[in-house]
Amino acid sequence: MSTETQTSRKNGAPAALRRSWFRRNGAAGTRTRDDEFTSQHHVYEPHVTGLPPLRSYVSEVWRRREFALELSRTRLRAQHFDTTFGQLWLILNPLLLAGVYFVLVDIIRPNSRGWAFFAHLMAGLFAYYFVSNAMREGVKVVVKSSGLILNTAFPRALLPVSSVITAFVRFLPTLVVYLPFHVIAGLPFTLHMLWIIPIVALLTVLSTGLAMFVAAAQVYFRDLSSFLPYVLRVWLYVSPVLYYAKQVPERYKWLLDINPLAPLLTAWSDVLNFGRAPAPRDIALGAAWAFALFVGGALFYISRERDFAVRL
């Protein structure tokens, strides 16, 4: 082999030849470059986003469910959930919040509140913070897991799912905290309280959809995690937590209809505070919002997850 040929192979194809190749293959959407060290050609295919086969994807998510559980346990340990003071703060934090909001509402409308309203306030805050904590954890889970995404093959949907699991584990002890105040307020214990199970299930579905949506959106809009707390605070004020749904003036009823959380919180209050079955309209509207946001959030997240490695 001549020295000229060896030099040509070492330095790559001549510029004119490379330009000719690009003219022939550029329309196909592929690019090539010469590695100056090994003289090997690498072809880079364009990245394509879209939905994978959903049946096999969901099957793989279920098969690797232990992975999401372990991620959640790791996150809880990082938050000192397994320590005495960590568990104590988990109880004190919502109690202090409920106390602050109770005083605030009592200042605005004095002598119109009692233990029954305090129980309503606690129950509403606990349910609301279950959803909001899932979103707060979910919005940063993809960006903070960049190393895991770049080096490990797994369904990326497990990341926001682990955030919902973390929020759910933190939500469960608050139900135990609520019970003494339910008794102190003299609220009834009826069979209608079994409605708690489907309502919590719908809250979980809603939380999962929203967590997936904000997790994917954060990859493209990095300021979302800073903006989200303000959105969640406004969401709290327009939800029937600091007041009963029946107290909302007629001209503002539409705010409850467009609020995905409002019908579920109304049903939650009906069951716990009034000892009655929730209105069918609240359950139907809450379920419609929960599954619509779950499907929309999941499809958006799954369709974009193959783009995460490029953008992280």
C-alpha positions in Angstrom: 0.0 0.0 0.0 1.5 3.4 -1.0 2.3 6.1 1.5 -0.2 8.5 -0.2 -3.0 6.0 0.2 -2.2 5.4 3.9 -2.1 9.2 4.5 -5.5 9.6 2.7 -7.0 6.9 5.0 -5.5 8.4 8.1 -6.7 11.9 7.4 -10.1 10.9 6.0 -11.7 11.4 2.7 -10.9 14.6 0.7 -13.2 17.5 1.3 -14.7 17.3 -2.2 -15.5 13.6 -1.8 -17.2 14.3 1.6 -19.3 17.1 0.2 -20.4 14.8 -2.6 -21.4 12.2 -0.1 -23.4 14.7 2.0 -25.3 15.8 -1.2 -26.2 12.2 -1.9 -27.2 11.2 1.6 -28.2 14.5 3.4 -31.9 14.1 2.4 -32.0 10.7 4.2 -31.3 12.6 7.5 -28.0 10.8 8.4 -24.7 12.4 9.2 -21.2 11.0 9.3 -17.8 12.1 10.7 -14.3 10.7 10.6 -12.7 9.8 13.8 -9.2 11.3 13.6 -7.8 8.7 15.9 -9.2 5.4 14.5 -10.2 6.4 10.9 -13.6 4.8 11.5 -16.9 6.1 10.1 -19.7 6.7 12.6 -23.3 7.2 11.3 -25.7 9.1 13.5 -29.4 8.4 12.9 -31.8 11.2 13.6 -33.6 10.9 17.0 -37.3 10.0 16.7 -39.8 10.6 19.5 -43.1 8.8 19.7 -45.0 6.2 21.5 -43.4 2.7 21.9 -45.7 -0.4 21.8 -47.8 0.4 24.9 -48.7 -3.2 25.8 -45.1 -4.3 26.1 -44.2 -1.0 27.7 -46.8 -1.3 30.5 -45.8 -5.0 31.0 -42.2 -3.9 31.4 -43.2 -1.2 33.9 -45.1 -3.8 36.0 -42.2 -6.3 35.8 -39.9 -3.6 37.2 -42.2 -2.3 39.8 -39.7 -3.2 42.5 -37.3 -0.7 40.9 -39.8 2.2 41.6 -40.4 1.0 45.1 -36.7 1.0 45.8 -36.3 4.5 44.3 -39.1 5.6 46.6 -37.4 4.0 49.7 -34.1 5.6 48.8 -35.8 9.0 48.5 -37.5 8.6 51.9 -34.3 7.6 53.6 -32.7 10.7 52.1 -35.5 12.7 53.7 -34.9 11.0 57.1 -38.3 9.3 57.0 -36.8 6.3 58.8 -35.7 8.4 61.8 -37.8 9.4 64.8 -37.5 13.1 64.2 -38.2 12.6 60.5 -41.5 10.8 61.3 -42.3 13.4 64.0 -41.9 16.3 61.5 -44.1 14.4 59.1 -46.9 14.6 61.7 -46.1 18.1 63.0 -45.8 19.8 59.6 -49.4 19.3 58.5 -50.7 19.9 62.0 -48.9 23.3 62.1 -50.2 24.2 58.7 -53.8 23.3 59.7 -53.4 25.4 62.8 -52.1 28.4 60.9 -54.9 28.2 58.3 -57.5 27.7 61.0 -56.4 30.9 62.8 -56.3 32.8 59.5 -59.8 31.8 58.6 -61.1 32.5 62.1 -59.6 36.0 62.0 -61.4 36.7 58.7 -64.7 35.2 59.9 -64.6 35.1 63.7 -66.8 33.0 65.9 -68.0 30.9 63.0 -65.6 28.0 63.2 -65.2 25.0 65.5 -63.7 21.6 65.8 -65.7 20.3 62.9 -64.2 22.9 60.6 -60.8 22.2 61.9 -61.3 18.5 61.1 -62.4 19.5 57.6 -59.4 21.7 57.2 -57.0 19.0 58.3 -58.6 16.3 56.0 -58.6 18.7 53.1 -54.9 19.7 53.6 -53.8 16.1 53.9 -55.5 15.2 50.6 -54.3 18.3 48.8 -50.7 17.8 50.0 -50.7 14.2 48.8 -51.3 15.5 45.2 -49.1 18.6 45.5 -46.2 16.6 47.1 -46.4 14.1 44.2 -46.0 17.0 41.8 -43.2 18.6 43.8 -41.3 15.3 43.8 -42.1 14.5 40.2 -41.1 17.8 38.7 -37.4 17.3 39.5 -37.2 13.5 39.4 -36.1 13.2 35.7 -33.5 16.0 35.8 -32.0 14.7 39.1 -31.8 11.2 37.7 -29.7 12.1 34.6 -26.9 9.7 35.5 -29.4 6.8 35.9 -31.1 7.7 32.6 -27.8 7.8 30.7 -26.4 4.6 32.1 -29.3 2.3 32.8 -32.0 0.9 30.5 -35.5 0.9 32.2 -38.9 2.3 31.5 -38.6 6.0 32.4 -42.2 6.1 33.6 -40.9 4.4 36.8 -39.3 7.7 37.9 -42.5 9.8 38.3 -44.3 6.7 39.6 -41.7 6.5 42.4 -42.5 10.1 43.3 -46.2 9.2 43.6 -45.3 6.3 45.8 -43.2 8.6 48.0 -46.0 11.0 48.4 -48.5 8.2 49.2 -46.2 6.8 51.9 -46.0 10.2 53.5 -49.8 10.6 53.1 -50.8 7.4 55.0 -49.6 8.5 58.5 -51.7 11.7 58.2 -54.9 9.6 58.2 -53.9 8.3 61.6 -53.2 11.9 62.8 -56.6 12.9 61.6 -58.6 10.3 63.5 -58.3 11.9 67.0 -59.6 15.2 65.7 -62.5 13.4 64.0 -63.5 12.0 67.4 -63.0 15.3 69.2 -65.2 17.1 66.7 -67.9 14.5 67.2 -68.1 13.6 63.6 -69.9 10.4 62.7 -68.4 7.0 61.8 -70.5 5.4 59.2 -70.2 2.8 56.4 -70.1 5.7 54.0 -66.5 6.2 55.1 -65.6 3.2 52.9 -65.8 5.8 50.1 -62.4 6.9 51.3 -60.8 3.9 49.4 -62.1 4.9 45.8 -61.5 8.6 46.5 -57.9 7.9 47.5 -57.5 5.7 44.5 -58.7 8.5 42.2 -56.4 11.0 44.0 -53.5 8.6 43.2 -54.5 8.3 39.5 -54.7 12.1 39.3 -51.3 12.5 41.1 -49.6 10.1 38.7 -50.8 11.8 35.6 -49.8 15.3 36.9 -46.4 14.0 38.1 -45.7 12.5 34.7 -46.6 15.7 33.0 -44.5 18.1 35.1 -41.6 15.6 35.1 -41.5 15.7 31.3 -42.2 19.4 31.0 -39.3 20.2 33.4 -36.8 18.6 30.9 -37.8 21.3 28.3 -38.6 24.2 30.7 -36.1 24.2 33.5 -37.8 27.1 35.3 -40.9 25.0 35.9 -39.7 23.7 39.2 -39.3 27.3 40.5 -42.7 28.4 39.1 -44.7 25.3 40.3 -44.9 26.3 44.1 -46.8 29.5 43.1 -49.2 27.5 41.0 -49.8 25.0 43.8 -50.4 27.8 46.3 -53.1 29.4 44.1 -54.5 25.9 43.5 -54.9 25.5 47.2 -56.8 28.8 47.5 -59.3 27.9 44.7 -59.9 24.4 46.1 -62.5 23.7 48.8 -60.0 23.3 51.6 -60.1 26.6 53.5 -63.9 26.6 53.1 -66.7 24.2 52.3 -67.7 23.8 48.7 -71.3 24.8 49.5 -70.0 28.2 50.7 -68.7 29.1 47.3 -70.8 31.9 45.8 -72.8 31.0 42.7 -70.8 33.3 40.5 -67.6 31.4 41.4 -69.0 27.8 41.0 -67.4 27.5 37.6 -64.0 27.6 39.4 -64.8 24.3 41.1 -65.9 22.7 37.7 -62.6 23.5 36.0 -60.6 22.5 39.1 -59.5 18.8 38.7 -59.1 18.5 42.5 -62.3 20.2 43.6 -64.9 17.4 43.1 -62.6 14.9 44.8 -62.1 17.2 47.8 -65.8 17.9 48.0 -66.5 14.1 48.0 -63.7 13.7 50.6 -65.3 16.3 52.9 -68.8 14.8 52.4 -67.6 11.4 53.5 -65.4 12.4 56.5 -67.1 15.5 57.8 -70.8 14.9 57.0 -70.8 11.1 57.2 -72.7 10.8 53.9 -72.1 9.3 50.5 -70.5 11.7 48.0 -72.7 13.2 45.3 -72.6 11.1 42.1 -71.7 14.2 40.1 -68.6 14.8 42.2 -67.4 11.2 41.9 -68.1 11.2 38.1 -66.5 14.6 37.5 -63.5 13.7 39.7 -63.0 10.4 38.0 -63.2 12.0 34.6 -60.6 14.6 35.5 -58.4 12.0 37.1 -58.3 9.5 34.2 -58.2 12.3 31.6 -55.1 13.8 33.2 -53.6 10.4 33.8 -53.9 9.4 30.1 -52.8 12.8 28.9 -49.8 13.0 31.2 -48.7 9.4 30.6 -48.9 9.7 26.8 -47.0 13.0 26.9 -44.3 11.6 29.2 -43.9 8.2 27.4 -43.8 9.9 24.0 -41.0 12.2 25.0 -38.9 9.9 27.3 -36.5 8.8 24.5 -35.6 12.5 24.1 -34.5 12.9 27.8 -31.0 11.5 27.3 -30.3 14.1 24.6 -31.5 17.0 26.6 -30.2 16.2 30.1 
